[in-house]
């Protein structure tokens, strides 16, 4: 039974999850334009992937030499030289027309400040805030700074995925691993091979560990939300 203050995790096809979000009054419009403050390595690789997907990207960087490097490496991106923590400059950069904003500088305090400002000033803009340090995490969780991204957690997830794959003895390969709720829960994606002991056994008869839920099965591109009779 849902209670006030609960944080709910749902899984489903993109169409269905979007329908659920819309029914709760949440905006599900696609991202077409992203504004990034900070022109480091993470911003560069993110911008390159998004540009290849057809999205528009604006990068704000305070170092002029780095702006020149980004302009040469990302000719399709808009590179602005300026201080992203300056309120007037942020407004002039056209952030109001963006669908999403990412604070990716190397200084946590600046990222938090910008995340708070954008969330308060333009509530419809989706915000991603990079945090390098894990200290004061309870305070950060209480702030309205959008989605919090920690590069160290991403690295640890990749290492954990590799180690878990090496330890696996059931013939299944772990492809994706994400830690949720501060590491208190995990989301695993693994590929079932012919030699796996779980092949052909209904989920109802599998001896699963307590508090483990099989959320979906991807069978040849078809997403199945399974019941106990599915295999």
C-alpha positions in Angstrom: 0.0 0.0 0.0 1.7 3.3 -1.1 2.2 5.8 1.7 2.9 9.5 1.7 6.6 10.2 1.2 7.3 6.8 -0.5 9.7 6.8 -3.5 8.4 4.4 -6.1 10.5 2.5 -8.7 8.6 1.3 -11.8 9.6 -0.7 -14.8 7.9 -1.0 -18.2 8.2 -0.2 -21.9 8.9 3.5 -22.7 5.3 4.0 -24.0 3.7 2.6 -20.8 6.0 4.4 -18.4 5.4 7.7 -20.2 1.7 7.1 -19.9 2.0 6.5 -16.2 4.0 9.6 -15.7 1.5 11.7 -17.7 -1.3 10.4 -15.5 0.5 11.7 -12.5 1.0 15.1 -14.1 4.7 14.7 -14.9 6.2 16.1 -18.0 7.4 13.4 -20.5 8.4 15.6 -23.4 11.6 14.4 -25.2 14.9 16.2 -24.8 15.9 18.2 -27.9 18.3 20.8 -26.5 20.8 20.5 -23.7 22.8 23.2 -22.0 26.0 22.1 -20.2 28.2 24.2 -17.8 31.7 22.9 -17.7 33.8 21.7 -20.6 35.7 18.8 -19.1 36.0 15.2 -20.4 32.5 14.1 -19.2 30.9 17.1 -20.9 32.9 16.4 -24.1 31.9 12.7 -24.4 28.3 13.5 -23.4 28.0 16.2 -26.0 29.5 14.0 -28.7 27.0 11.2 -28.1 24.1 13.6 -28.0 25.1 15.4 -31.1 25.4 12.0 -32.9 21.8 11.3 -31.8 20.6 14.6 -33.4 20.2 16.7 -30.2 21.3 20.3 -29.9 24.1 21.0 -27.3 25.4 24.2 -25.8 28.5 24.1 -23.7 29.5 27.0 -21.3 33.1 27.0 -20.4 35.1 29.6 -18.5 38.5 28.7 -19.9 39.0 30.3 -23.4 41.7 27.9 -24.6 39.3 25.0 -23.7 36.5 26.7 -25.6 38.7 26.7 -28.7 39.5 23.0 -28.3 35.8 22.1 -27.9 34.9 24.2 -30.9 37.4 22.3 -33.0 36.4 18.9 -31.7 32.6 19.5 -31.6 31.8 21.8 -34.6 28.1 21.1 -34.4 27.9 22.3 -30.7 27.5 25.8 -29.6 30.4 26.8 -27.4 30.1 29.8 -25.1 32.9 31.4 -23.2 31.7 32.7 -19.8 30.9 32.0 -16.2 28.1 29.6 -15.7 27.6 30.6 -12.1 26.7 34.1 -13.2 22.9 34.5 -13.2 22.8 37.1 -16.0 25.1 35.1 -18.2 23.0 31.9 -17.7 19.9 33.8 -18.8 21.7 35.3 -21.8 22.9 31.8 -22.9 19.3 30.8 -23.7 18.8 28.3 -20.9 15.1 29.1 -20.8 14.7 27.5 -24.3 16.6 24.3 -23.3 14.9 21.1 -22.3 17.7 20.0 -20.0 20.6 21.4 -18.1 23.7 19.7 -16.8 26.1 21.2 -14.2 29.4 19.4 -14.9 32.1 21.6 -13.5 34.8 20.2 -11.3 33.6 22.1 -8.2 30.7 20.5 -6.3 29.5 23.7 -4.7 29.2 25.4 -8.1 27.2 22.5 -9.5 24.8 22.4 -6.5 24.3 26.2 -6.7 23.5 26.1 -10.4 21.3 23.1 -10.0 19.3 24.8 -7.3 19.0 28.0 -9.4 17.8 26.3 -12.6 15.3 24.1 -10.8 13.8 27.1 -9.0 13.8 29.5 -11.9 12.8 27.1 -14.7 11.0 24.1 -13.1 10.3 22.5 -16.5 14.0 22.2 -17.4 15.3 18.8 -16.4 18.5 19.1 -14.3 21.5 16.8 -13.9 24.0 17.8 -11.2 27.5 16.2 -10.9 28.8 15.6 -7.4 32.3 14.2 -6.9 32.3 13.9 -3.1 30.1 11.6 -1.1 30.3 13.6 2.1 27.1 15.3 3.2 25.0 13.0 1.0 22.0 13.3 3.3 21.9 17.0 2.8 22.4 16.7 -1.0 19.5 14.2 -1.1 17.2 16.7 0.5 18.0 19.4 -2.1 16.0 19.9 -5.3 18.9 19.7 -7.7 17.4 17.2 -10.2 19.2 14.0 -10.9 22.5 13.6 -9.0 25.4 12.0 -10.9 28.6 10.7 -9.2 31.4 9.6 -11.5 32.8 7.4 -8.8 29.6 5.5 -8.5 29.6 4.9 -12.2 33.1 3.6 -12.1 32.3 1.3 -9.1 29.2 0.0 -11.0 31.4 -1.0 -13.9 33.9 -2.8 -11.6 31.1 -4.6 -9.7 29.6 -5.7 -13.0 32.9 -7.2 -14.1 33.6 -8.9 -10.8 30.1 -10.3 -10.6 30.3 -11.7 -14.1 33.6 -13.4 -13.3 32.1 -14.9 -10.1 29.0 -16.2 -11.9 28.6 -20.0 -12.0 25.2 -20.3 -13.7 26.3 -19.7 -17.2 24.7 -16.2 -17.4 26.6 -13.0 -18.3 25.9 -9.8 -16.4 25.7 -6.9 -18.9 24.5 -4.0 -16.8 24.5 -3.3 -13.0 23.2 -0.2 -11.3 23.2 0.5 -7.6 20.1 2.4 -6.3 19.0 4.1 -3.1 22.6 4.7 -2.0 23.7 1.1 -2.8 20.8 -0.5 -0.8 19.3 -2.0 -4.0 20.7 -3.2 -7.3 19.3 -3.4 -10.8 20.8 -6.2 -12.8 20.6 -7.1 -16.5 22.0 -10.4 -17.5 21.9 -12.6 -20.6 20.7 -16.2 -20.2 22.7 -18.7 -22.2 21.8 -22.3 -23.2 23.9 -23.7 -20.4 22.1 -21.7 -17.8 20.3 -23.7 -15.1 17.4 -21.3 -15.2 16.5 -22.0 -18.8 13.0 -23.4 -19.3 12.0 -23.3 -15.7 8.9 -21.2 -14.8 9.8 -18.3 -12.5 7.3 -19.7 -10.0 9.5 -22.8 -9.5 12.9 -21.0 -9.4 14.5 -20.9 -6.0 15.2 -17.2 -6.0 16.8 -15.4 -3.1 14.5 -13.4 -0.8 13.7 -9.8 -1.8 14.6 -10.5 -5.5 12.2 -9.5 -8.2 12.4 -10.5 -11.9 11.1 -7.3 -13.5 11.1 -8.0 -17.2 12.4 -10.4 -19.9 13.7 -9.1 -23.2 13.1 -11.9 -25.7 14.2 -11.0 -29.2 13.4 -7.3 -28.6 9.9 -8.1 -27.2 9.6 -6.8 -23.6 7.7 -9.2 -21.3 6.5 -8.2 -17.8 6.6 -11.7 -16.4 4.2 -13.7 -14.3 5.1 -16.8 -12.3 4.4 -19.0 -15.4 6.9 -17.3 -17.7 10.2 -19.0 -18.3 
